């Protein structure tokens, strides 16, 4: 099996064009291992679609399937254009959370950055969740997949690895949830770290950045119709939220290397 390792701000996946194999859960777990596999946050399969230009399916490092990945879908745009599967710079991509629209931005004939029209972000009221007698204030957000945003005063000491997995599996989220810890730096800047459902700590999460920006706008800490720069461990994403809560995410996509499995 041929694969291409790609990343969006360090959020890396192994990309394959073709049908999803029956043993995908095992395959994703084995190949995603950092020391015994190729090393990634999971695998993404790309195939033709009956309702869009292409279809993507996302499998986490633990073998579970995700509905959407913001960094991953930008890399899908680069993959299909740079490899000659399309000459379009405006694409429709079928995902488990609906069709997403991509605008590819070229430099020297190759895709450098991608703007993704993510659809509507749906914020819920802030909640207080109990963890062993301690209450954590958080804001659930849906961006086609589930997120919960926790605002903190200092991101450098945020309990990412302590509270992340516990919130991911909290009874309030029976299907699991992605967890973002966010520090507000200014009216148009956020600093975010993420514990991703099924993958743990990652360098970046595109849908998480969208959820964080939506939560900040909902709390009046950032503004509608203005660029919000979300700084992640792997780099910065530009998020813009319209008054109807539709979200546009812009960021880079990069190829790391091509590979072949030996099994």
C-alpha positions, 0 to 999 in steps of 0.5 A: 500500500502506497501512502503519503504522509502530510501535515497541517501545522504538525497535525499529521496523517497518512493519506491513501487514495483508494477504497478503505480496507476491512482491517482499517482500525488495526491498520491505523493503530499499527501505522500511527505508532510513533516508534513502531509505525510510520508515526501519525495522528491517524489515516485519511482515505480519499476516494471519488464521490457521487455527490462531491468532487472527492470523499474523505474518511478519517481514522484516528490513531486508536482506530476509531473513525472521526467525522471531520478534521480541519487540518486533514481536509486542507491536506486532502485539497493539496493531495488531489491537486498536486498529484493531478487528480483534479485541476480545480482550485475550488473543491467540494469534499464529502465528509461524515459531517457533510460537504465542505468547500475548499479554496486552494491557494497556489504558489509556483503551481503547488497548493500552499494554503487552503481556505475551508468553509466549515459550515455552521458552528453550534455553541451551547451554554457554558457548563460546569462538569464535576471531576472528583469534586472539582468543577470545570467550566467549559463550553461545548461546541459542535463544528461537525464533530464535538468539542468542549472549550476550557478557557484558562489564564495561562496556557503553559500550565493548563492541565492538558494531559490530566483533564484532557482524557478525563473530559474526553470520556466524561459521562456528559459526552457519551460519544467522546469529545475533543478538548481545547484549552484556550487562553485569550491573548487579545481581541483577535488572538487566541492560544490553544492546546488540544487533546483530540478524541482518539489521538491524545495531544496533537500539534494542532486541530483545525476544527478545534481552532474553529470551536475555540474561536466560536466559543470566544466570540460567543463570550464576547472575547473576540469579534464576528467578521474579523480574522481571529488568529489561533496559535497552536503548538504547530503554528497559526490558523486564521479563523473568521466567523460570520454573524450567522456562525458560519466559519472559514478556516485558512491554513497551510498543508504540507507533504512530508514524504511518500512511503510503502507498507511492508506488510 
